[in-house]
Structure formats: C-alpha cells, structure tokens
Amino acid sequence: MQLLGVTVIMAFRDLRAFIEEAEKIGEVAKVLGADTHSEIGPITEITAWSPEHPMILFDEIDGYPIGWRIAVHSLDSYKRMQLVYGFPDGIKGIELTRWWKNKLDHFVPVGFKEVEDGPVFENIQTGDDVNLYEFPAPLWHQKDAGPYLISGGATVLKDPETGKLNVGCYRGMLYDRNTLGHHLAAGHNGQVIRDKYFALGKNCPVAVSLGHDPSFQVAASEGVGFNENEFEFGGFLRGEPYEVVRGPLTGLPFLSTSEIVLEGEILHPDNEPQRVEAPWGEAHGYYSSGFPQPPLRINAVYRRDNPIILGDPTLRYKNRGAAGGFPKLARAWHMLELSGLEGIRGVGRVGPYFVISIKQYYSGQALRIADYAMSGLGDRPPRFLVLVDDDIDPNNRNQVEWAISTRMDPASQIHIQRERWTSPPNPAGLTPEKRMIEDYTVGTMIIDACKPFRWREDWDKMFLLSDIDEKLRKQTADKWSPVLGQFITEPKPR
Ligand SMILES: Cc1cc2nc3c(=O)[nH]c(=O)nc-3n(C[C@H](O)[C@H](O)[C@H](O)COP(=O)(O)O)c2cc1C
C-alpha cells in the first residue's frame, strides 16, 4: 500500500486477508466447479506461463464442500509480491534486488507471539478420525504418482540437538487417509533434522501448515540457515510477529490462523517400511523418479471452517512475474557481503547464469569472491557462475553475453569444480550410477568474464569502445528526435 508516496508493509493476518487485498486490486480470478484429477492441475499449468497472471481461487471443487478452496499463483505478479514485500512502486531489476538486500543487511529477528487459541482449532480430528481424503488434493501434473495434498505448505521441525526451529516448504503426496510421502530433499535443513531424529532411533515430529499468509511460505522456502529461523525471518518480512499456538501432540509452534495444520511424525525406517514417493513434475521440467522415503503419519488435523489450501506446484518455466527472482538474488548478495570481501557491486541472473559484478582491486580477487559464492549462499551452488566487471549490469543479457564474448578466454578463464551439491531432480550430470548410490553431486563452472586484472591499466587504451560519445549522442538525438523520436534509444550502457 502507498501512503503519501511511502510504501507501508501490510501484515496479513492470514491467507484470507491476503486474498481479500489481492481481490481489491483486481488480482484474483475465481474458478468454480473444477475437479482435482483432471482440471485444477491443467488450469494451473496453462495459466502459469503468461508474464503476470492472477491468483486463481478454485471453489465449489467437484466432490468437495462449497467453500473448501485451493488458491494458486499467490505471488506470481509484481503487485502481489509488492503486497508481501512492500517495495516502492516501479523499481525493478538490480534496483529491486538492492532494495531488498539493504533490508536484509539490517535484519532484526522478529520472534513469534504465543497465544492460547486460534481459528486453526475450529475443527479437530485425532487418531482414527483423521481423514486426509476429506481435503481436495489435485493431480497437479498428468503423470504424478498420485494426488499431492501439500504443494505450497510449510513444515515446522525442531532440531533434536540444538532445539532450534526450522520451517521448510516440502511437497507431500497423499498415500491414504492418514499417511503422506513427504519429500525433504538431500541437503536441506529439514532432511538433516529428520535424520538427526533417526540417528537417535526416534520418529521426527512435524507440524505442516497447508494454508497461510504468503509471507510464511516465502519464509519457508527462503534459504534461512541453521543460525536463523523462519518464524523470525517471516516476522521481519511482514513487520509484525506471527501469532502461534503449540501443537497439542508435538509441542511444535504453528500459526494460530493457519487454514489447516497436520500434526504428525516422519516414521523411522525401523518402525515403518519406506514407501515410494513421486514421480512428480519438477521445476526443471522433468518428472523426478520415485524412490523410497520414510512416510509421514498424521496423528491430528486442525482446520478452520471452509479452509483454503495454498497450492504451489513446481512447473517448468513458471513465470513468477516482473518481480520474480529478486529475493533469492538479494539474499545471495547479502550473504556474499557478509564475507567482508571488497568489490562486490551487484548480483543478478541471466538464463542459467548466476552473475556477480565486481570492482577489481587486486589479482585473484574475482576468484576469491567466486569461491565464497560457490558455498551456495543460502542455496545450492550455482552450476554456472559468471563474474563480470562493475560496468556490466548482472541482469542484462546483452551486457553479460558481451562480457563473456569479449573478456573471457576459455583456455584460462573457465574453472570447473567437481562433486558439488546439486538438485536431485535435475538430470544434468546425475548419471544412473550416481543416482543408484544417492550421490547428488555434479560439476560446476566459474566463467571469469572480468577484464584480466594484469591488463587493467592498458585495457581501455588498447580497446577503445566504438560507441558514440555522450555529447554527440545528445546533439544528434536533440536535432533528429522530431523525425525519429520513438526510435532513438537510450545510450548503450558501458
Ligand atoms: C513451491 C516450492 C516447492 C518446493 N518443494 C520442495 C520439496 O518438495 N522438497 C524440498 O526439499 N524442497 C522444496 N522446496 C525448496 C525448499 O522449500 C527451500 O529450499 C527451503 O529453503 C528449504 O528449507 P530448509 O533448508 O530449511 O530445509 C520447494 C520450494 C518451493 C518454493
């Protein structure tokens, strides 16, 4: 919301409040009467590729009570992202990334506030009364192994060694009335915590929220490390503490205004045989193959009247709108600067390339920054990291490609690294042999497209830019704009 030109972040109490606000600004489309097995998934997919698309609210879902809804595309537009982040109107690209990075630089944890009760407890089922089939669970992609009840959820876990809380967004396939397959990918904090319980011979307690203020999903899918927690990060993002209640069975906190919360435990492989989870249509654009996972047994369901499930299936080329991508870049930039290394001027992305622009002060500096970036900076390491000088906008494809083609000698400025943590569903480099032994590591590449440092003094003298100079450009533009107005371009960035 803009008041006197100042953006005010709105702390949404819940998913309903967010949808109401999105409706007010014309960003919600309602779809009535679709079914879960052949319509909700396809509708979600065929609307996901347009540059900016509305949030879709499915209601009157075939076979389910009127008012039990599914909302998809919650954050896939500039304006809906703005509702959550509160950035000033109009800023884009590196300016938007810098704006959020500057906020992260001043991160203050905003802890949650505990309350005794909340709407999430309006309806309760426990033990044998638990029946997950009551909820609409779509077949999101045609060849998924089955319906997925959890796609935009947020799972709370507690580290058994440190007592620290963790929240992650992990998908969940519906197996039967009280069991799900829950995919905690190798290397995510959730997997590490789960396996700590298993090492102690215990099941891993969890509380999974299926619908919440989108700031909480942002927090759940943000690369928050082990020394921060997502409740505090989400509280910081929305500018207000979340209100939480404690799960009666696990003692885990969850939002008092969640639409649905499932309390349960991921079962230790000695207590329950593993079950195959997936195939599932991944963000990479291929189905991941199914493999055995410890199942998640649900012991209690808490839900509001007329609950809304937040759906967010991964889709190839899903277009997250004009604001898409900046939060990850901002976090990477923020973490990169925590290294204390000098000269980091910007972080961006062009296609598959993660790009850092650098002001060079000494030889070896660019690769020193690259080594730090290759820790992953809150995510998996980039597969292709491009280093450019600070005259290049790291989000501008033309400029980045120009730097690669004119400043980079493949014989000496490409650096291959081996056996780096990667995303298991991405086929590239993960051979059948590696998959057999669950080795999810591949090679990564640093493309150093900075001007070679040893030439820095001579470069600009040896290689003169052929662009028109600013004075002549302006003179020409002024004189000829009455004839050529709309065709006269801004100066080429240098
Ligand atoms: C829509 C969506 C679906 C996701 N699905 C999964 C998933 O099924 N499994 C997983 O491990 N990570 C998934 N992720 C990524 C994680 O939520 C994200 O990397 C998060 O930071 C992991 O948290 P953790 O390191 O605290 O476990 C998904 C992210 C999004 C936005």
The ligand as a MOL file (V3000), in Angstrom:
LIG
                    3D

  0  0  0     0  0            999 V3000
M  V30 BEGIN CTAB
M  V30 COUNTS 31 33 0 0 0
M  V30 BEGIN ATOM
M  V30 1 C 6.9020 -24.3410 -4.4510 0
M  V30 2 C 8.1110 -24.9370 -3.7910 0
M  V30 3 C 8.2130 -26.3180 -3.6390 0
M  V30 4 C 9.3190 -26.8810 -3.0180 0
M  V30 5 N 9.3700 -28.2330 -2.8440 0
M  V30 6 C 10.3840 -28.7720 -2.1410 0
M  V30 7 C 10.3730 -30.1570 -1.8080 0
M  V30 8 O 9.4610 -30.9050 -2.1420 0
M  V30 9 N 11.4270 -30.6390 -1.0950 0
M  V30 10 C 12.4560 -29.8400 -0.6900 0
M  V30 11 O 13.3610 -30.3230 -0.0080 0
M  V30 12 N 12.4980 -28.5250 -1.0130 0
M  V30 13 C 11.4770 -27.9660 -1.7000 0
M  V30 14 N 11.4820 -26.6390 -1.9890 0
M  V30 15 C 12.6420 -25.8190 -1.6340 0
M  V30 16 C 12.7310 -25.5780 -0.1430 0
M  V30 17 O 11.4920 -25.2230 0.4190 0
M  V30 18 C 13.7330 -24.4600 0.1870 0
M  V30 19 O 14.9610 -24.7570 -0.3980 0
M  V30 20 C 13.9020 -24.2700 1.6620 0
M  V30 21 O 14.7760 -23.1970 1.8820 0
M  V30 22 C 14.4480 -25.4960 2.3360 0
M  V30 23 O 14.4430 -25.2490 3.7040 0
M  V30 24 P 15.3980 -25.9850 4.7070 0
M  V30 25 O 16.8270 -25.8500 4.2020 0
M  V30 26 O 15.1540 -25.2450 5.9930 0
M  V30 27 O 15.0060 -27.4210 4.7850 0
M  V30 28 C 10.3680 -26.0450 -2.5780 0
M  V30 29 C 10.2710 -24.6640 -2.7280 0
M  V30 30 C 9.1610 -24.1090 -3.3150 0
M  V30 31 C 9.0520 -22.6050 -3.4430 0
M  V30 END ATOM
M  V30 BEGIN BOND
M  V30 1 1 1 2
M  V30 2 1 2 3
M  V30 3 2 2 30
M  V30 4 2 3 4
M  V30 5 1 4 5
M  V30 6 1 4 28
M  V30 7 2 5 6
M  V30 8 1 6 7
M  V30 9 1 6 13
M  V30 10 2 7 8
M  V30 11 1 7 9
M  V30 12 1 9 10
M  V30 13 2 10 11
M  V30 14 1 10 12
M  V30 15 2 12 13
M  V30 16 1 13 14
M  V30 17 1 14 15
M  V30 18 1 14 28
M  V30 19 1 15 16
M  V30 20 1 16 17
M  V30 21 1 16 18
M  V30 22 1 18 19
M  V30 23 1 18 20
M  V30 24 1 20 21
M  V30 25 1 20 22
M  V30 26 1 22 23
M  V30 27 1 23 24
M  V30 28 2 24 25
M  V30 29 1 24 26
M  V30 30 1 24 27
M  V30 31 2 28 29
M  V30 32 1 29 30
M  V30 33 1 30 31
M  V30 END BOND
M  V30 END CTAB
M  END
